[in-house]
């Protein structure tokens, strides 16, 4: 079946612009997670959704970052007024309950 | 103490060698454990779950030691294609399931 789909695959934008990243999880997966990973670094947890609600937003690095999930499916991660330190790979994963997560290919974000 | 800790390595081994990684976790309420593999500039992919009784999948063996709060991954007869970063994942339950990832252990298998 279809895996986790993320778009765009790559995004290059100028500092100060807003960006929107999309994640389409595996059908039926109730949990959805956003992470980011800088080159050579580990995964940094950003936010988690159970259904449409986000019980844990503790990982969002600043108020420029927000995320939503609608219909228990697609999620968007929005970064406003991007800064160069936002450059990273943004990974989305989904799972059913406490089963293993399945990751998308990621969005490679570059801020010029 | 970090919630999940791994030796970053790199572990540099010849083809055919046996290599083992450990991962320690601090939260005794942890209930689910997994090993993921991440290739350079790729997303993490599930390698195997870790069960209390230990489990094997081909050349890979995973074990859990709840008393000492660590999990291990043993790779026998290493292949060049095993070169990757191996991530330990620990999940707590109780309302929400937020897996915690270790920073990963780098393995390099050379000819």
Contacts between the chains, C-beta under 8 A, distances in Angstrom:
chain1	res1	chain2	res2	distance
A	31	B	97	6.2
A	33	B	98	7.7
A	33	B	99	7.7
A	35	B	101	8.0
A	41	B	103	7.8
A	42	B	87	7.9
A	42	B	101	6.4
A	42	B	102	7.3
A	42	B	103	3.8
A	42	B	104	6.0
A	43	B	44	7.3
A	43	B	87	7.5
A	43	B	101	4.6
A	45	B	98	7.0
A	45	B	100	7.8
A	45	B	101	7.7
A	48	B	96	6.8
A	48	B	98	5.4
A	50	B	96	6.3
A	55	B	95	7.4
A	55	B	96	5.0
A	56	B	96	6.2
A	56	B	98	5.9
A	89	B	41	8.0
A	91	B	43	5.8
A	91	B	44	7.7
A	95	B	97	7.3
A	97	B	97	6.4
A	98	B	31	7.1
A	98	B	32	5.0
A	98	B	91	5.3
A	98	B	93	5.6
A	98	B	97	4.2
A	100	B	34	5.3
A	100	B	46	4.7
A	100	B	49	6.4
A	100	B	89	7.8
A	101	B	46	7.6
A	101	B	89	7.8
A	101	B	99	6.2
A	102	B	46	7.2
A	103	B	43	4.0
A	103	B	44	5.4
A	103	B	45	7.1
A	104	B	43	6.5
A	105	B	42	7.8
A	105	B	43	5.7
A	106	B	43	5.5
